[in-house]
């Protein structure tokens, strides 16, 4: 069953996607699978393990399930020193 998911992109992801956010229809169940779908859609080349994600403003793990109507936030790695 297709789900309507809002994806919000930050920093490098926003630059690569060329948009701040979008609503997509998807059949994936986990954030990891959604990331793979978006990776191909927008040619994102950051490794999944280096990025942070949140679902409905709460940090989540990559195996977290997404539901219809969720908002997923994608944060690229942050450089520090």
URTANOR-V52225 format. One record per pair of residues at least 24 apart in sequence whose ideal C-beta (glycine too) atoms are under 7 Angstrom apart, sorted by the first residue. I is the first residue (numbers start at 1). J is the second residue. D is the distance in whole Angstrom. If there is no record, write none. Layout:
# URTANOR-V52225
I;J;D
I;J;D
This chain:
# URTANOR-V52225
2;26;7
2;27;6
3;66;7
3;67;7
3;68;4
4;68;6
4;69;6
5;34;7
5;66;6
5;70;6
5;72;6
6;71;4
7;38;7
7;72;5
7;74;7
8;71;6
8;73;5
9;74;6
10;73;7
10;74;6
10;75;5
10;76;7
11;76;5
12;46;7
12;76;4
13;44;6
13;74;5
13;76;5
16;42;5
16;43;7
16;44;5
17;42;4
29;65;6
29;66;7
30;63;6
30;64;7
30;65;6
30;66;7
31;55;7
31;60;6
31;62;6
31;64;5
31;66;6
31;72;6
32;62;4
32;63;6
34;66;6
34;72;6
46;76;5
46;77;7
50;77;4
51;75;6
51;76;6
51;77;6
